[in-house]
């Protein structure tokens, strides 16, 4: 999932890192998911940028994330 990896897929830059790491290693069709975290959810252009960059969708946690305390939970959507 997008928040359990290192780096987490929360920006176009980190998505591009994942795509580059996968080049010449994947021989089937795959897709990547983006993550919404407090640092990007309140900036409308950040999720839009992830979607334009090609993520399949966006994951958001309203409770403690699976990745522990790495990201605070989102208590209110914009």
N, CA, C and O atoms as a GROMACS GRO file, in nm:
protein
  312
    1UNK      N    1   0.083  -0.118   0.000
    1UNK     CA    2   0.000   0.000   0.000
    1UNK      C    3   0.088   0.125   0.000
    1UNK      O    4   0.206   0.118   0.036
    2UNK      N    5   0.033   0.237  -0.039
    2UNK     CA    6   0.115   0.356  -0.061
    2UNK      C    7   0.180   0.414   0.063
    2UNK      O    8   0.283   0.481   0.053
    3UNK      N    9   0.122   0.389   0.181
    3UNK     CA   10   0.178   0.448   0.303
    3UNK      C   11   0.271   0.354   0.377
    3UNK      O   12   0.340   0.396   0.470
    4UNK      N   13   0.273   0.228   0.338
    4UNK     CA   14   0.355   0.129   0.409
    4UNK      C   15   0.493   0.112   0.348
    4UNK      O   16   0.575   0.036   0.400
    5UNK      N   17   0.520   0.181   0.241
    5UNK     CA   18   0.648   0.164   0.173
    5UNK      C   19   0.743   0.278   0.207
    5UNK      O   20   0.704   0.378   0.267
    6UNK      N   21   0.867   0.260   0.167
    6UNK     CA   22   0.965   0.363   0.191
    6UNK      C   23   1.037   0.391   0.060
    6UNK      O   24   1.116   0.308   0.015
    7UNK      N   25   1.013   0.504  -0.002
    7UNK     CA   26   0.935   0.615   0.049
    7UNK      C   27   0.786   0.594   0.027
    7UNK      O   28   0.746   0.521  -0.065
    8UNK      N   29   0.706   0.656   0.108
    8UNK     CA   30   0.561   0.649   0.091
    8UNK      C   31   0.522   0.726  -0.035
    8UNK      O   32   0.584   0.826  -0.069
    9UNK      N   33   0.418   0.678  -0.102
    9UNK     CA   34   0.376   0.742  -0.226
    9UNK      C   35   0.278   0.854  -0.196
    9UNK      O   36   0.156   0.836  -0.204
   10UNK      N   37   0.332   0.969  -0.160
   10UNK     CA   38   0.248   1.083  -0.121
   10UNK      C   39   0.275   1.206  -0.208
   10UNK      O   40   0.224   1.314  -0.180
   11UNK      N   41   0.355   1.189  -0.314
   11UNK     CA   42   0.386   1.300  -0.404
   11UNK      C   43   0.424   1.243  -0.540
   11UNK      O   44   0.453   1.124  -0.554
   12UNK      N   45   0.423   1.329  -0.638
   12UNK     CA   46   0.465   1.289  -0.774
   12UNK      C   47   0.610   1.237  -0.769
   12UNK      O   48   0.644   1.140  -0.836
   13UNK      N   49   0.693   1.303  -0.691
   13UNK     CA   50   0.834   1.264  -0.684
   13UNK      C   51   0.852   1.122  -0.631
   13UNK      O   52   0.930   1.045  -0.686
   14UNK      N   53   0.779   1.088  -0.524
   14UNK     CA   54   0.794   0.953  -0.469
   14UNK      C   55   0.732   0.849  -0.561
   14UNK      O   56   0.780   0.735  -0.567
   15UNK      N   57   0.625   0.885  -0.633
   15UNK     CA   58   0.568   0.793  -0.733
   15UNK      C   59   0.671   0.766  -0.842
   15UNK      O   60   0.690   0.651  -0.883
   16UNK      N   61   0.737   0.870  -0.888
   16UNK     CA   62   0.838   0.852  -0.993
   16UNK      C   63   0.954   0.765  -0.945
   16UNK      O   64   1.010   0.689  -1.024
   17UNK      N   65   0.990   0.776  -0.818
   17UNK     CA   66   1.095   0.688  -0.763
   17UNK      C   67   1.052   0.542  -0.768
   17UNK      O   68   1.132   0.455  -0.804
   18UNK      N   69   0.925   0.515  -0.733
   18UNK     CA   70   0.875   0.377  -0.739
   18UNK      C   71   0.873   0.324  -0.881
   18UNK      O   72   0.912   0.211  -0.907
   19UNK      N   73   0.827   0.406  -0.973
   19UNK     CA   74   0.821   0.363  -1.113
   19UNK      C   75   0.961   0.333  -1.164
   19UNK      O   76   0.982   0.233  -1.232
   20UNK      N   77   1.057   0.419  -1.132
   20UNK     CA   78   1.195   0.397  -1.176
   20UNK      C   79   1.252   0.269  -1.115
   20UNK      O   80   1.322   0.193  -1.182
   21UNK      N   81   1.222   0.244  -0.986
   21UNK     CA   82   1.272   0.123  -0.920
   21UNK      C   83   1.212  -0.003  -0.983
   21UNK      O   84   1.274  -0.109  -0.981
   22UNK      N   85   1.092   0.008  -1.037
   22UNK     CA   86   1.024  -0.108  -1.095
   22UNK      C   87   1.067  -0.136  -1.239
   22UNK      O   88   1.047  -0.246  -1.289
   23UNK      N   89   1.126  -0.037  -1.305
   23UNK     CA   90   1.166  -0.056  -1.445
   23UNK      C   91   1.255  -0.177  -1.460
   23UNK      O   92   1.346  -0.200  -1.380
   24UNK      N   93   1.228  -0.254  -1.564
   24UNK     CA   94   1.304  -0.376  -1.598
   24UNK      C   95   1.295  -0.484  -1.491
   24UNK      O   96   1.375  -0.577  -1.492
   25UNK      N   97   1.199  -0.473  -1.399
   25UNK     CA   98   1.181  -0.576  -1.296
   25UNK      C   99   1.041  -0.635  -1.298
   25UNK      O  100   1.018  -0.742  -1.241
   26UNK      N  101   0.949  -0.567  -1.362
   26UNK     CA  102   0.809  -0.611  -1.362
   26UNK      C  103   0.772  -0.650  -1.505
   26UNK      O  104   0.798  -0.575  -1.599
   27UNK      N  105   0.713  -0.767  -1.518
   27UNK     CA  106   0.680  -0.818  -1.651
   27UNK      C  107   0.530  -0.835  -1.672
   27UNK      O  108   0.487  -0.905  -1.763
   28UNK      N  109   0.452  -0.772  -1.587
   28UNK     CA  110   0.307  -0.773  -1.600
   28UNK      C  111   0.258  -0.630  -1.581
   28UNK      O  112   0.334  -0.542  -1.539
   29UNK      N  113   0.132  -0.606  -1.612
   29UNK     CA  114   0.076  -0.473  -1.590
   29UNK      C  115   0.053  -0.452  -1.441
   29UNK      O  116  -0.004  -0.538  -1.374
   30UNK      N  117   0.098  -0.341  -1.390
   30UNK     CA  118   0.079  -0.306  -1.249
   30UNK      C  119   0.035  -0.160  -1.240
   30UNK      O  120   0.042  -0.086  -1.338
   31UNK      N  121  -0.010  -0.122  -1.124
   31UNK     CA  122  -0.045   0.016  -1.098
   31UNK      C  123  -0.003   0.053  -0.958
   31UNK      O  124   0.019  -0.034  -0.874
   32UNK      N  125   0.006   0.180  -0.933
   32UNK     CA  126   0.046   0.228  -0.801
   32UNK      C  127  -0.065   0.315  -0.743
   32UNK      O  128  -0.135   0.386  -0.815
   33UNK      N  129  -0.080   0.307  -0.613
   33UNK     CA  130  -0.176   0.389  -0.539
   33UNK      C  131  -0.103   0.502  -0.470
   33UNK      O  132   0.014   0.488  -0.432
   34UNK      N  133  -0.170   0.614  -0.454
   34UNK     CA  134  -0.116   0.727  -0.380
   34UNK      C  135  -0.177   0.733  -0.242
   34UNK      O  136  -0.283   0.675  -0.218
   35UNK      N  137  -0.112   0.802  -0.153
   35UNK     CA  138  -0.162   0.814  -0.016
   35UNK      C  139  -0.192   0.958   0.021
   35UNK      O  140  -0.117   1.050  -0.014
   36UNK      N  141  -0.302   0.978   0.092
   36UNK     CA  142  -0.335   1.109   0.146
   36UNK      C  143  -0.294   1.113   0.291
   36UNK      O  144  -0.335   1.028   0.370
   37UNK      N  145  -0.215   1.211   0.326
   37UNK     CA  146  -0.168   1.230   0.463
   37UNK      C  147  -0.190   1.376   0.499
   37UNK      O  148  -0.213   1.458   0.410
   38UNK      N  149  -0.182   1.412   0.626
   38UNK     CA  150  -0.205   1.553   0.662
   38UNK      C  151  -0.119   1.652   0.584
   38UNK      O  152  -0.161   1.765   0.560
   39UNK      N  153   0.000   1.610   0.545
   39UNK     CA  154   0.090   1.700   0.475
   39UNK      C  155   0.046   1.730   0.332
   39UNK      O  156   0.090   1.830   0.275
   40UNK      N  157  -0.041   1.646   0.272
   40UNK     CA  158  -0.081   1.674   0.134
   40UNK      C  159  -0.232   1.686   0.114
   40UNK      O  160  -0.275   1.737   0.010
   41UNK      N  161  -0.312   1.640   0.207
   41UNK     CA  162  -0.457   1.639   0.185
   41UNK      C  163  -0.518   1.779   0.184
   41UNK      O  164  -0.619   1.801   0.117
   42UNK      N  165  -0.460   1.872   0.256
   42UNK     CA  166  -0.516   2.006   0.263
   42UNK      C  167  -0.462   2.098   0.154
   42UNK      O  168  -0.495   2.216   0.150
   43UNK      N  169  -0.380   2.044   0.066
   43UNK     CA  170  -0.328   2.116  -0.050
   43UNK      C  171  -0.390   2.051  -0.172
   43UNK      O  172  -0.345   1.945  -0.216
   44UNK      N  173  -0.494   2.112  -0.228
   44UNK     CA  174  -0.572   2.051  -0.336
   44UNK      C  175  -0.487   2.010  -0.455
   44UNK      O  176  -0.520   1.913  -0.523
   45UNK      N  177  -0.380   2.080  -0.481
   45UNK     CA  178  -0.299   2.046  -0.598
   45UNK      C  179  -0.218   1.918  -0.577
   45UNK      O  180  -0.183   1.852  -0.675
   46UNK      N  181  -0.188   1.881  -0.453
   46UNK     CA  182  -0.106   1.761  -0.428
   46UNK      C  183  -0.179   1.632  -0.469
   46UNK      O  184  -0.123   1.553  -0.544
   47UNK      N  185  -0.303   1.608  -0.422
   47UNK     CA  186  -0.373   1.487  -0.469
   47UNK      C  187  -0.400   1.490  -0.619
   47UNK      O  188  -0.390   1.387  -0.686
   48UNK      N  189  -0.433   1.606  -0.673
   48UNK     CA  190  -0.455   1.618  -0.817
   48UNK      C  191  -0.328   1.584  -0.894
   48UNK      O  192  -0.334   1.519  -0.998
   49UNK      N  193  -0.214   1.627  -0.843
   49UNK     CA  194  -0.086   1.599  -0.908
   49UNK      C  195  -0.057   1.449  -0.908
   49UNK      O  196  -0.009   1.395  -1.007
   50UNK      N  197  -0.087   1.382  -0.797
   50UNK     CA  198  -0.070   1.236  -0.792
   50UNK      C  199  -0.158   1.167  -0.895
   50UNK      O  200  -0.112   1.077  -0.965
   51UNK      N  201  -0.283   1.209  -0.904
   51UNK     CA  202  -0.375   1.148  -1.001
   51UNK      C  203  -0.329   1.174  -1.144
   51UNK      O  204  -0.334   1.084  -1.227
   52UNK      N  205  -0.285   1.295  -1.172
   52UNK     CA  206  -0.235   1.327  -1.306
   52UNK      C  207  -0.108   1.249  -1.338
   52UNK      O  208  -0.080   1.219  -1.454
   53UNK      N  209  -0.030   1.216  -1.235
   53UNK     CA  210   0.094   1.141  -1.255
   53UNK      C  211   0.067   0.993  -1.282
   53UNK      O  212   0.157   0.921  -1.325
   54UNK      N  213  -0.058   0.948  -1.256
   54UNK     CA  214  -0.092   0.812  -1.294
   54UNK      C  215  -0.130   0.715  -1.184
   54UNK      O  216  -0.147   0.596  -1.211
   55UNK      N  217  -0.143   0.761  -1.058
   55UNK     CA  218  -0.185   0.666  -0.956
   55UNK      C  219  -0.326   0.615  -0.987
   55UNK      O  220  -0.405   0.685  -1.049
   56UNK      N  221  -0.355   0.493  -0.942
   56UNK     CA  222  -0.487   0.435  -0.966
   56UNK      C  223  -0.595   0.497  -0.880
   56UNK      O  224  -0.711   0.505  -0.920
   57UNK      N  225  -0.556   0.540  -0.763
   57UNK     CA  226  -0.649   0.600  -0.668
   57UNK      C  227  -0.572   0.649  -0.548
   57UNK      O  228  -0.449   0.645  -0.546
   58UNK      N  229  -0.645   0.697  -0.448
   58UNK     CA  230  -0.582   0.754  -0.330
   58UNK      C  231  -0.634   0.684  -0.205
   58UNK      O  232  -0.754   0.662  -0.192
   59UNK      N  233  -0.544   0.650  -0.114
   59UNK     CA  234  -0.580   0.586   0.011
   59UNK      C  235  -0.570   0.688   0.123
   59UNK      O  236  -0.475   0.767   0.128
   60UNK      N  237  -0.668   0.687   0.212
   60UNK     CA  238  -0.667   0.777   0.327
   60UNK      C  239  -0.701   0.696   0.452
   60UNK      O  240  -0.785   0.606   0.447
   61UNK      N  241  -0.637   0.728   0.562
   61UNK     CA  242  -0.665   0.663   0.690
   61UNK      C  243  -0.730   0.763   0.783
   61UNK      O  244  -0.674   0.870   0.809
   62UNK      N  245  -0.847   0.728   0.833
   62UNK     CA  246  -0.913   0.814   0.931
   62UNK      C  247  -0.881   0.770   1.073
   62UNK      O  248  -0.921   0.835   1.170
   63UNK      N  249  -0.810   0.661   1.085
   63UNK     CA  250  -0.765   0.614   1.216
   63UNK      C  251  -0.615   0.592   1.205
   63UNK      O  252  -0.554   0.623   1.103
   64UNK      N  253  -0.556   0.540   1.310
   64UNK     CA  254  -0.411   0.518   1.308
   64UNK      C  255  -0.373   0.436   1.186
   64UNK      O  256  -0.436   0.335   1.156
   65UNK      N  257  -0.272   0.480   1.116
   65UNK     CA  258  -0.234   0.413   0.992
   65UNK      C  259  -0.165   0.280   1.020
   65UNK      O  260  -0.112   0.257   1.129
   66UNK      N  261  -0.166   0.194   0.919
   66UNK     CA  262  -0.100   0.064   0.929
   66UNK      C  263   0.050   0.081   0.947
   66UNK      O  264   0.118  -0.010   0.996
   67UNK      N  265   0.100   0.196   0.909
   67UNK     CA  266   0.244   0.219   0.921
   67UNK      C  267   0.281   0.279   1.057
   67UNK      O  268   0.385   0.344   1.071
   68UNK      N  269   0.194   0.258   1.155
   68UNK     CA  270   0.224   0.303   1.290
   68UNK      C  271   0.205   0.452   1.306
   68UNK      O  272   0.105   0.507   1.262
   69UNK      N  273   0.299   0.516   1.368
   69UNK     CA  274   0.287   0.659   1.397
   69UNK      C  275   0.355   0.744   1.291
   69UNK      O  276   0.377   0.864   1.313
   70UNK      N  277   0.388   0.687   1.181
   70UNK     CA  278   0.459   0.760   1.076
   70UNK      C  279   0.379   0.879   1.025
   70UNK      O  280   0.436   0.984   0.995
   71UNK      N  281   0.247   0.863   1.015
   71UNK     CA  282   0.159   0.972   0.972
   71UNK      C  283   0.048   0.989   1.073
   71UNK      O  284  -0.006   0.891   1.124
   72UNK      N  285   0.014   1.112   1.102
   72UNK     CA  286  -0.100   1.139   1.187
   72UNK      C  287  -0.227   1.107   1.111
   72UNK      O  288  -0.228   1.110   0.988
   73UNK      N  289  -0.334   1.077   1.183
   73UNK     CA  290  -0.459   1.048   1.115
   73UNK      C  291  -0.522   1.178   1.068
   73UNK      O  292  -0.496   1.285   1.124
   74UNK      N  293  -0.603   1.168   0.967
   74UNK     CA  294  -0.674   1.284   0.915
   74UNK      C  295  -0.810   1.288   0.984
   74UNK      O  296  -0.889   1.194   0.972
   75UNK      N  297  -0.836   1.394   1.057
   75UNK     CA  298  -0.958   1.401   1.135
   75UNK      C  299  -1.067   1.477   1.062
   75UNK      O  300  -1.185   1.466   1.098
   76UNK      N  301  -1.031   1.553   0.960
   76UNK     CA  302  -1.131   1.629   0.886
   76UNK      C  303  -1.081   1.648   0.744
   76UNK      O  304  -0.967   1.691   0.723
   77UNK      N  305  -1.165   1.618   0.648
   77UNK     CA  306  -1.130   1.641   0.510
   77UNK      C  307  -1.162   1.785   0.474
   77UNK      O  308  -1.254   1.844   0.531
   78UNK      N  309  -1.088   1.843   0.380
   78UNK     CA  310  -1.113   1.981   0.342
   78UNK      C  311  -1.249   1.997   0.273
   78UNK      O  312  -1.285   2.108   0.234
   0.00000   0.00000   0.00000
